[in-house]
Structure formats: C-alpha cells, structure tokens
Amino acid sequence: MRPTFDWRRAPAPAPLRLAARRLPRALSALAVALASAAPLVAPARAARAQTTVPGGDFDVCDNAGGTTRGKTAFLRGRQGFGTERAIFVIVNAATSDQDCARDGYTPGVDFLNLIVSDTTDFRNIANPSAVILRTNLVIADFLNPVRNGLANAVSFYVNIPAGTPAGTYRGSFTIRDTVLAIGANTNGEALRVDNVFVEIEVLPASGFGLVQGDTAARADSLVLRGRPGQTVSDVVRVANLGNVNLANARFDVSDLVATSGTGLRIRADRITFSPASLTSVGVGDTARVTVTVRIPTGVLAGAYRGDLTVQGEGVPSTRIPLVVIVTTPGDIVFENNPVIGRNGDNAVVIFNADPGTRWDLAVFDMRGLISYKLVNQTVFSGTPSGGPASPGFPGDQAVRTVWNLTNGRGEPVAGGMYYVVVNAVQDGKRRQLRGKLMVIR
C-alpha cells in the first residue's frame, strides 16, 4: 500500500504546531485537525502531475484552513472593525503525496524567506470607486520557516475603516520567497509563488449624527436668539455616519419651556423645519435643515428650552436641546387672562427682573384704589457652588407671583378690570411695568 503523508510524524519540529500555538485556542484546534487530515489532491489536475522539480516548490493548498473555498478566503466584518480571521496553509512538499497542487515537489529544500507581496486594494465589485486599501491587510502569524515535508498555517484578517460602504470587496495577495526565485515546471506552471484571493462582505450599518450648519463640529445643541414677535432661524445638518444610505429622516420638537421656572413656553406649533423630512442622505454626506421659530409677542426675556429629535429609518433617534433666547425684557405677562374667580382660579403675574434685586407689585381697581400689593420682594439670586457634589443654582431672570383675587383684608374682590403695576430692575435699570387684568365673578 502506498504510504500517506502524516505531518504529525515528521522528523523535524513541525512549524504547523508552532503556528498553532500562536493562534487563539479556536484556531489552534483547527490547525491540529488540519495536520491529521489526508493530503489534498486536485483530481482535475492529476493528469498533469509533476514529479520532482529543480529549486523546490511550495503551495498554498486549496480548501485548507477551514475558511477558504479553493484559494479564496471569505471574510465578513463591520465598518470601523476588523473582519473575522481566515487561515491559509503553506505546504512544502517532499513527496508526491504532499504535493497538493500537483505541480511538482523537491526533497531537501526549506523555505525561510517567504513574504507577502503584490497585495491589491480590495475593491467593491458593484462600485469600483469604493476600496479598502491594501494597507489594511494584517498577517497575524509568521510565514517562516516552512521546512521540507512540513506545513505552516497562517491566519490573517482585514481592517475595515470607518465609513466603508456596505458591499462585497475583492482583492488578492501573493506569497513568494525573496531568495529562491520564481520558476516554472515543464507544464509552464509557476513554482515558488502562489496567490491567496480574498472576498470581504462589509455588513450594512446605519447611523447618523447632527453637525453644525457651517462647520464639521458636532451639534450638541441649537441656540437661536431674538426679540418678542420676531421670527428667527438657524441651520443644523444631518450627517450620515453609516455605510448605507440614510432613509426618511424626520424631525420633531417639544414645547420650549422657560428655564426661569415661570412656566412660560413657546409652543411646538410655532416651530417649523425646512425641508420637513429627508428622503435620503448618501453615505458620507450631509443634508441641511433650517429650523424656524416664531417668538410670541407677549413672551418675556429669558431662555426657553426643549428637545429637537431626529429619527431615521432603521436607526435610533438622536436628540439635542433646542434653546431660544429672548433678548428684550417684556412687560407683565398673565398666565390666564381673564381670570374666572367663581371657579376658584388665581391670577398669575409674570415679569422679568434681575437676580437679587427688589421689586414691588400693586393691583388697582377701576377707581384707582389699591386692592392688593406686595412690597420689598427679592428676586432669587441663586446659590453659590460648593464643588462637584453641590454645583449651586443660577439666579432667576424672572418672577412668577400669584394673586388669589382678595384685597388686603382677605376679602374676595369684585369682578371687573384691574390694573397691575410692577416696579422692578431689568438690565440694571429700574422700570415700571403695567398690565390690565380682567376678573370674572
């Protein structure tokens, strides 16, 4: 019976075992299993089998390593990460049973100077302009030495740069010796050189972010400024951070509530987007969206804050604060006017005032008599910071006070028109603010 080649009984230390110890445990088990496998023979080429050839030869065996079909390794991975690992096996045949390529063998020749050369870029087969550069190929194990009659299992992977479009990419690399030159057998087949072909499936990953309208900086918030009654707008851009087109990006916004605690708000129906939605944003591209706010005429100065939310198809939503800063102090604002006294409602009076300053309020009836007053009141000035554990609170920019519709003696006032007068400090200047309030009994 013709003996079969058993790598485990080779007289010299087996490089395959050395390579297996360098691999992770899973790959190590694969390499040991490979060592006990029967020699691979390509039946279609058996008629052209060569005997000994001058100068030696090595082969990258077809279908070896458990991750290749023929000489093609099939890899998968996501943008911004490395692919899974593949293995190719280099065999330095000393007998015909070991000659997996059936192109010739030579006893007694070792290969000690093998290198990876002629690596191509990995090009997207559907869009050749999209490539993974050859520099992203990583050979994870030593090629050398490959002693005569033995084999070496070599693992490799490909890094996939962030932003690489989804799809299938193909490329190849060559194994050759820098000392033993490339030759040919009598059939014209190349000796002392072999190729590995690589096919990479870059998996789709959707994602997006918001960036500023005029720079590439991330948009952590969108801040607009204006006066009462003014319409203001600004631009934010939706950036496609995935490797497939972003589809059907939609926008939503909450009411903008005064940060002063007065309860005043700019309603969401006064905020619009242009365009109202984005049908598609290409890979690596951005789309501009204009956010417009119509500031109400009766709103007080201060900051009004809400949430701007963007939702794309198949991706988690992104949310940033939307802030409108009303810059001009206003007069008195009533939370409810008229006030329905028979329902037990109270009058809520709101006005701007500088933190830590004093203010007075008086309510006059139609005869000019004082029905209610507050004197020598102080705007909350804030609390100092006590370090990271106690950051403190900023002072108020506005006052919200309640009148329970009674006079100084605690008696309910009659229905009718009342004049509310406030003396307060705004922007460092003392002002008198006035407003009319209707009480219904």
Rosetta blueprint (number, residue, H / E / L):
1 M L
2 R L
3 P L
4 T L
5 F L
6 D L
7 W H
8 R H
9 R H
10 A L
11 P L
12 A L
13 P L
14 A L
15 P H
16 L H
17 R H
18 L H
19 A H
20 A H
21 R H
22 R H
23 L L
24 P L
25 R H
26 A H
27 L H
28 S H
29 A H
30 L H
31 A H
32 V H
33 A H
34 L H
35 A H
36 S L
37 A L
38 A L
39 P L
40 L L
41 V L
42 A L
43 P H
44 A H
45 R H
46 A H
47 A H
48 R H
49 A L
50 Q L
51 T L
52 T E
53 V L
54 P L
55 G L
56 G L
57 D L
58 F L
59 D E
60 V E
61 C L
62 D L
63 N L
64 A L
65 G L
66 G L
67 T L
68 T E
69 R E
70 G L
71 K L
72 T E
73 A E
74 F E
75 L E
76 R E
77 G E
78 R L
79 Q L
80 G L
81 F L
82 G E
83 T L
84 E L
85 R L
86 A E
87 I E
88 F E
89 V E
90 I E
91 V E
92 N L
93 A L
94 A L
95 T L
96 S H
97 D H
98 Q H
99 D L
100 C L
101 A L
102 R L
103 D L
104 G L
105 Y E
106 T L
107 P L
108 G L
109 V L
110 D L
111 F E
112 L L
113 N L
114 L E
115 I E
116 V E
117 S E
118 D L
119 T L
120 T L
121 D L
122 F E
123 R E
124 N E
125 I L
126 A L
127 N L
128 P L
129 S L
130 A L
131 V E
132 I E
133 L L
134 R H
135 T H
136 N H
137 L E
138 V E
139 I E
140 A L
141 D L
142 F L
143 L L
144 N L
145 P L
146 V E
147 R L
148 N L
149 G L
150 L L
151 A E
152 N E
153 A E
154 V E
155 S E
156 F E
157 Y E
158 V E
159 N E
160 I L
161 P L
162 A L
163 G L
164 T L
165 P L
166 A L
167 G E
168 T E
169 Y E
170 R E
171 G E
172 S E
173 F E
174 T E
175 I E
176 R E
177 D E
178 T L
179 V L
180 L L
181 A L
182 I L
183 G E
184 A E
185 N L
186 T L
187 N L
188 G L
189 E L
190 A E
191 L E
192 R L
193 V E
194 D E
195 N E
196 V E
197 F E
198 V E
199 E E
200 I E
201 E E
202 V E
203 L L
204 P L
205 A L
206 S L
207 G L
208 F E
209 G E
210 L E
211 V E
212 Q E
213 G L
214 D L
215 T L
216 A L
217 A L
218 R E
219 A L
220 D L
221 S L
222 L E
223 V E
224 L E
225 R E
226 G E
227 R L
228 P L
229 G L
230 Q L
231 T E
232 V E
233 S E
234 D E
235 V E
236 V E
237 R E
238 V E
239 A E
240 N E
241 L L
242 G L
243 N L
244 V L
245 N L
246 L E
247 A E
248 N E
249 A E
250 R E
251 F E
252 D E
253 V E
254 S L
255 D L
256 L E
257 V E
258 A E
259 T L
260 S L
261 G L
262 T L
263 G L
264 L L
265 R E
266 I E
267 R L
268 A H
269 D H
270 R H
271 I E
272 T E
273 F E
274 S E
275 P L
276 A L
277 S E
278 L E
279 T E
280 S E
281 V E
282 G L
283 V L
284 G L
285 D L
286 T E
287 A E
288 R E
289 V E
290 T E
291 V E
292 T E
293 V E
294 R E
295 I L
296 P L
297 T L
298 G L
299 V L
300 L L
301 A L
302 G E
303 A E
304 Y E
305 R E
306 G E
307 D E
308 L E
309 T E
310 V E
311 Q E
312 G L
313 E L
314 G L
315 V L
316 P L
317 S L
318 T E
319 R E
320 I E
321 P E
322 L E
323 V E
324 V E
325 I E
326 V E
327 T L
328 T L
329 P L
330 G L
331 D L
332 I L
333 V E
334 F E
335 E L
336 N L
337 N L
338 P L
339 V E
340 I E
341 G H
342 R H
343 N H
344 G L
345 D L
346 N L
347 A E
348 V E
349 V E
350 I E
351 F E
352 N E
353 A L
354 D L
355 P L
356 G L
357 T L
358 R E
359 W E
360 D E
361 L E
362 A E
363 V E
364 F E
365 D L
366 M L
367 R L
368 G L
369 L L
370 I E
371 S E
372 Y E
373 K E
374 L E
375 V E
376 N E
377 Q E
378 T E
379 V L
380 F L
381 S L
382 G L
383 T E
384 P L
385 S L
386 G L
387 G L
388 P L
389 A L
390 S L
391 P L
392 G L
393 F E
394 P L
395 G L
396 D L
397 Q L
398 A E
399 V E
400 R E
401 T E
402 V E
403 W E
404 N L
405 L L
406 T E
407 N L
408 G L
409 R L
410 G L
411 E L
412 P E
413 V L
414 A L
415 G L
416 G E
417 M E
418 Y E
419 Y E
420 V E
421 V E
422 V E
423 N E
424 A E
425 V E
426 Q E
427 D L
428 G L
429 K E
430 R E
431 R E
432 Q E
433 L E
434 R E
435 G E
436 K E
437 L E
438 M E
439 V E
440 I E
441 R L
